[in-house]
Amino acid sequence: MTNTKLTINGLRKAVETRNAASLKSYYADDAVLTIIDNDNPPSKPRTIKGAKEIGDFLDDVYSRDMTHTVEMGLIEGNSLAFVQGCKYGDGTRVIASSTAELGPKGIVRQTTVQAWDN
């Protein structure tokens, strides 16, 4: 995958337009994405490894009937943090808070904690 320089504005545009291809370009080939939520508690988080698996995950998420917004974000040195809000067509809401370590080829490690409406 070719990395594009990550900016909060670029991230926001890709998320809010559901552009999985642009989002995939932000990850290093050996990136690791860890997800913690009700189904994947801290003792057994979901771990997605490598650009291909992360890309498949992003393709799935951004193909769903839902809207996405980046509520806030910050890049400082080699650290990224952002909060994403999502809303499904049926009104179900999700908030995801992510932190990430950035390397020369993009995101190398990201942890996302998400909460869903019950």
Contacts in CASP RR format, 6 or more apart in sequence:
PFRMAT RR
TARGET T0000
AUTHOR 0000-0000-0000
METHOD contacts of the structure
MODEL  1
MTNTKLTINGLRKAVETRNAASLKSYYADDAVLTIIDNDNPPSKPRTIKG
AKEIGDFLDDVYSRDMTHTVEMGLIEGNSLAFVQGCKYGDGTRVIASSTA
ELGPKGIVRQTTVQAWDN
1 24 0 8 1.000
1 25 0 8 1.000
1 27 0 8 1.000
1 28 0 8 1.000
1 29 0 8 1.000
1 51 0 8 1.000
2 25 0 8 1.000
3 25 0 8 1.000
3 26 0 8 1.000
3 27 0 8 1.000
3 28 0 8 1.000
3 105 0 8 1.000
3 106 0 8 1.000
4 22 0 8 1.000
4 25 0 8 1.000
4 26 0 8 1.000
6 26 0 8 1.000
6 75 0 8 1.000
6 80 0 8 1.000
6 102 0 8 1.000
6 106 0 8 1.000
6 107 0 8 1.000
7 75 0 8 1.000
8 70 0 8 1.000
8 73 0 8 1.000
8 74 0 8 1.000
8 75 0 8 1.000
8 82 0 8 1.000
10 22 0 8 1.000
11 23 0 8 1.000
11 26 0 8 1.000
11 70 0 8 1.000
11 73 0 8 1.000
11 82 0 8 1.000
12 70 0 8 1.000
13 19 0 8 1.000
13 22 0 8 1.000
14 22 0 8 1.000
14 23 0 8 1.000
14 26 0 8 1.000
15 23 0 8 1.000
15 68 0 8 1.000
15 69 0 8 1.000
15 70 0 8 1.000
15 84 0 8 1.000
16 67 0 8 1.000
16 68 0 8 1.000
16 69 0 8 1.000
16 70 0 8 1.000
18 62 0 8 1.000
18 63 0 8 1.000
18 68 0 8 1.000
19 62 0 8 1.000
20 55 0 8 1.000
20 58 0 8 1.000
20 59 0 8 1.000
20 61 0 8 1.000
20 62 0 8 1.000
20 63 0 8 1.000
23 55 0 8 1.000
23 58 0 8 1.000
23 62 0 8 1.000
24 51 0 8 1.000
24 54 0 8 1.000
24 55 0 8 1.000
24 58 0 8 1.000
26 106 0 8 1.000
26 107 0 8 1.000
27 33 0 8 1.000
27 50 0 8 1.000
27 51 0 8 1.000
27 54 0 8 1.000
27 55 0 8 1.000
27 106 0 8 1.000
27 107 0 8 1.000
28 51 0 8 1.000
28 103 0 8 1.000
28 105 0 8 1.000
28 106 0 8 1.000
28 107 0 8 1.000
28 108 0 8 1.000
29 50 0 8 1.000
29 51 0 8 1.000
29 105 0 8 1.000
30 49 0 8 1.000
30 50 0 8 1.000
30 51 0 8 1.000
30 108 0 8 1.000
31 49 0 8 1.000
31 50 0 8 1.000
31 51 0 8 1.000
31 54 0 8 1.000
31 106 0 8 1.000
31 107 0 8 1.000
31 108 0 8 1.000
31 109 0 8 1.000
31 110 0 8 1.000
32 47 0 8 1.000
32 48 0 8 1.000
32 49 0 8 1.000
32 50 0 8 1.000
32 108 0 8 1.000
32 109 0 8 1.000
32 110 0 8 1.000
33 47 0 8 1.000
33 48 0 8 1.000
33 49 0 8 1.000
33 54 0 8 1.000
33 57 0 8 1.000
33 110 0 8 1.000
33 111 0 8 1.000
33 112 0 8 1.000
34 45 0 8 1.000
34 46 0 8 1.000
34 47 0 8 1.000
34 48 0 8 1.000
34 109 0 8 1.000
34 110 0 8 1.000
34 111 0 8 1.000
34 112 0 8 1.000
35 45 0 8 1.000
35 46 0 8 1.000
35 47 0 8 1.000
35 48 0 8 1.000
35 111 0 8 1.000
35 112 0 8 1.000
35 113 0 8 1.000
35 114 0 8 1.000
36 42 0 8 1.000
36 45 0 8 1.000
36 46 0 8 1.000
36 111 0 8 1.000
36 112 0 8 1.000
36 113 0 8 1.000
36 114 0 8 1.000
37 46 0 8 1.000
37 113 0 8 1.000
37 114 0 8 1.000
37 115 0 8 1.000
37 116 0 8 1.000
38 116 0 8 1.000
39 46 0 8 1.000
40 46 0 8 1.000
48 54 0 8 1.000
48 57 0 8 1.000
62 68 0 8 1.000
64 88 0 8 1.000
65 88 0 8 1.000
65 89 0 8 1.000
66 86 0 8 1.000
66 87 0 8 1.000
66 88 0 8 1.000
66 89 0 8 1.000
67 86 0 8 1.000
67 87 0 8 1.000
68 84 0 8 1.000
68 85 0 8 1.000
68 86 0 8 1.000
69 84 0 8 1.000
69 85 0 8 1.000
69 86 0 8 1.000
70 82 0 8 1.000
70 83 0 8 1.000
70 84 0 8 1.000
70 85 0 8 1.000
71 82 0 8 1.000
71 83 0 8 1.000
71 84 0 8 1.000
71 85 0 8 1.000
71 95 0 8 1.000
72 82 0 8 1.000
72 83 0 8 1.000
73 80 0 8 1.000
73 81 0 8 1.000
73 82 0 8 1.000
73 83 0 8 1.000
74 80 0 8 1.000
74 81 0 8 1.000
74 82 0 8 1.000
75 102 0 8 1.000
77 102 0 8 1.000
78 101 0 8 1.000
78 102 0 8 1.000
78 103 0 8 1.000
79 99 0 8 1.000
79 100 0 8 1.000
79 101 0 8 1.000
79 102 0 8 1.000
80 98 0 8 1.000
80 99 0 8 1.000
80 100 0 8 1.000
80 101 0 8 1.000
80 102 0 8 1.000
80 107 0 8 1.000
80 110 0 8 1.000
81 97 0 8 1.000
81 98 0 8 1.000
81 99 0 8 1.000
81 100 0 8 1.000
82 97 0 8 1.000
82 98 0 8 1.000
83 95 0 8 1.000
83 96 0 8 1.000
83 97 0 8 1.000
83 98 0 8 1.000
84 95 0 8 1.000
84 96 0 8 1.000
84 97 0 8 1.000
84 98 0 8 1.000
85 93 0 8 1.000
85 94 0 8 1.000
85 95 0 8 1.000
85 96 0 8 1.000
86 93 0 8 1.000
86 94 0 8 1.000
86 95 0 8 1.000
86 96 0 8 1.000
87 93 0 8 1.000
87 94 0 8 1.000
88 94 0 8 1.000
91 117 0 8 1.000
92 116 0 8 1.000
92 117 0 8 1.000
93 116 0 8 1.000
93 117 0 8 1.000
94 114 0 8 1.000
94 115 0 8 1.000
94 116 0 8 1.000
94 117 0 8 1.000
95 114 0 8 1.000
95 115 0 8 1.000
96 112 0 8 1.000
96 113 0 8 1.000
96 114 0 8 1.000
96 115 0 8 1.000
97 112 0 8 1.000
97 113 0 8 1.000
97 114 0 8 1.000
98 110 0 8 1.000
98 111 0 8 1.000
98 112 0 8 1.000
98 113 0 8 1.000
99 110 0 8 1.000
99 111 0 8 1.000
100 107 0 8 1.000
100 108 0 8 1.000
100 109 0 8 1.000
100 110 0 8 1.000
100 111 0 8 1.000
101 107 0 8 1.000
101 108 0 8 1.000
101 109 0 8 1.000
101 110 0 8 1.000
102 108 0 8 1.000
END
